[in-house]
Amino acid sequence: PNVLFIMADDFRPEAGCYGAPALTPNLDRLAHRSLLFTNAYCQQAVCNPSRSSLLTGRRPDSLRIWNNSVHFRERNPDIQTLPLWFKSHGYHTRCIGKIFHNWHTKVHGDPQSWSVPEFLHYANHGDDRAVVDGPLPPNLARTTSGFGYSGPGICECRDVPDTAYYDGRVADEAVRAIRNSPSQPFFLAVGFWKPHAQFNAPKKYWDLYDRSKLPQLLNARPSNAPDIAFHQSTEVLGPASNQKIPDPSQVAEMRHGYFANISYMDAQLGKVLDALDNSPAAANTIIVFLSDHGYHIGEHTLWGKTTNFELDARVPLLVHVPGVSRNGARTAALAELVDLFPTLVEACGLDRPAHLEGVSLMPVLRDPSTTVKMAAFTQHPRPAYYDRTPTKRPEAMGVSVRTPEARYTEWRDWTTGVVVGRELYTDADEPAETVNIVEQAEARGLTEACARVLRTRFPEEATRP
């Protein structure tokens, strides 16, 4: 089979098919032909560690990649990646858009993984500003407050075509690639840059939403949560030394912009799906849609990712395997992004490389009531972007387990492994996570059970260099 591997960036499961108010008709139609995983999780909620993990089938600790500035090949020079494995088994592999992380590292993307050079894979999200032929339409005061800590505001609404921004060009190139696909099986990776900030989708996508009718923001920190669980939201609000705090109208505008970005990305996805449906490859192509991690848009007082909270750890995951997956089915089975490598290898009948740490989800695709794992694991260091600190090393690592009943997190000193903070949120409190109940007497049994599971992945005595 061919593989169409589609990634979004910073996209929590905010889609119609997940019961959310975002307008996503193309994701919804993909869900009708796929198995939708309601409980899929990333391994670390920031771009480089997450993408490196899922594309190599190794967890962040095994790769020793926990930040955006170290390319995975600096510490794992000979590791097989998902597309490289397919390439070595006779597939034509191609990258269009952002698949591997790129901007902060010495190496951009992973050239050896692809049969042809990568397309629009390397850029800074802040550079994704409208580009059109002729004069650029003016900003529309109705939707642009100018909030931002440097340069233009983080929100922008212009009446421009989809191709004014990266994702429109990514979609057009993906359409061309499908129409001109080679005779050999293909592994086509399409990486959309949205809904990652900047919040600057074309005007027609802003116009899909009435800002006053978007979901109410619940922005309080969970009661009894340790301070170490949070961060300073520097990605959106700017450096702590010169941070601007958005007023209520700016908060509402950024939340509106995130939804507009989602619908813009969804429209580009639709173009790619249409091209596949109209091609000879349609009946013999596996489709995977996922995001690298979730996102906060004001919840818990946070903007961006880099936490172990459910909103950052949980991701959308849709998988269509012709003749196997049940169209329109849903599963509550726990899944991790590290499972995608072994799943696709099995689905395509390839040998499985020995280094993989995930498990194949094919049993779940065949029977959505089945489960192949009892826990999903996520982690994140503190400071969140420790590579920007003078010591260039973390002070602590937060390790988190999601079971069918709860999320349990331990914050451990980087050097000694001593636990300096704990959190427990039950399934009934997900994803809002309003109360940390780890110290409540009635939660002791659940806490101990979750802690035992956590230590199967993150041993208590483990220390780090």
C-alpha positions, 0 to 999 in steps of 0.5 A: 500500500501507499502511505499518506502521512499527514501532520498538523502542528500544535493542534489539540483534538479541536475538531468536529469529529472530536465533538469540538466546536471547530469547523473541520468538514474535511477532518470530519469526512476523513473520520468517516473512513478512518478509525478515530482514536479518542485517547492518543498521546504525544511523548513530549509536548514540543516540536523537536522531541515529539517529532523526533520520537514518533519518526524514529519510534524511540522515546525522548529519553532513549534519543536523549532529545528533550529540547528544540535545539539538538537534532536527533542525529547529533546523538543518534547518527545512524538511527532509522527513521520511519520514511527512511525505513520505507525508502530502504524497502522500495518506497518513493518517500517525499516530504512536503511541509513541516515533518521533522523539526527544523528551525533551531537545529544545525541540520534542517529536516533529515535529507537522507530520509527522502527520495527527493529534496524536502519542500517548504520544510524549513522556516520560522513560524513567525516568517509565515506572513502573507505573500501575494502578487500586487499590493497586500490588502491592509489589516482589518482593525476588526480582528487585529489588535496588534498584540505581540511582543516583537514585530507585527502582532501575533494576530492578522486578518487579511483578505488573501488567497490560501496560498498567501501562507505556507499551508496553501502552498504545501497543499498545492505541492501535495496535490501535484505530488499525488497527481504525478506519483511514481509507479513505485509505492509512495510514502508521502508526508504532508506537514501543515504548519498550522494551527501553530501561531501566528494566528493569521489565517485568511479572512474567510476562515476568521469569518466562519466564527462568531467570537462571542460564541466560542467556548468560554475560557476556563483560565484558572490554575488547577487547585493544589497544583505545584508551581513547577507544572506551569511555565511562563508562556514565552512562546506567545507572551514573550520573554519573562523579562519583557512580557506583555499580558493580553487584555480580555479582548486580545485573549478573545482575539487569539482564541478566535485566531486559533480556531481560524487557523484550524479551519484554514488547515482543514481546508488545505487537508481537503484539497489533498484528500480530493486529489487522492480520491481522484487518483488511481492510488485512492483504493490502495493508500493508507491515510494517517492524520495526527498532530505533534502535540496539543496546545493551550489557548489561555487555559490554566493561565497558559499559552502554547505547549510544554506541559504534561497537562491533558490539553498538551499531551493529547492529540488527534489521531485518525488512521485509515487502512483499506480493508482493515480499519472500520470506517467511522469507528471510534476507539477509547484504546490508549495510543501513543505517537511512538506506536505509529512506526510499528503500526505502519510497518505492519500495515504495509507488510515490512520487516520491523526494525529492532529499535522500536519502542512502541507497539503496533495498533493494528489489533485496534484497527481490526477491532476497536474494542481491543486495547494493546497498552494500559498506559501512555507516557508523556514528559517535559523538563523544567525550565520548559526551554532549558537550552536557553538558560545559562546552564543548558541543562534542566533542573527537573523532569516531569514524567506523566502517565495516562491510564484509562482512569487518571493522569498522574505526574511526578516532577523529579530533580534532574540530577538526583531523581528526588520527587519535588511535586506530584499531580493526579487528575481523574478521568472525570476531570479531563481535560479541564484538570481543575483539581489536583487530588494527589494528597486527598486520602480517598485518592491514595489507592489510585495514586499508588496504582498510577505511580507503580505504572509510571515507574515501569517506564520511568524508574524511581531511582533513575538519574540523568547526566 
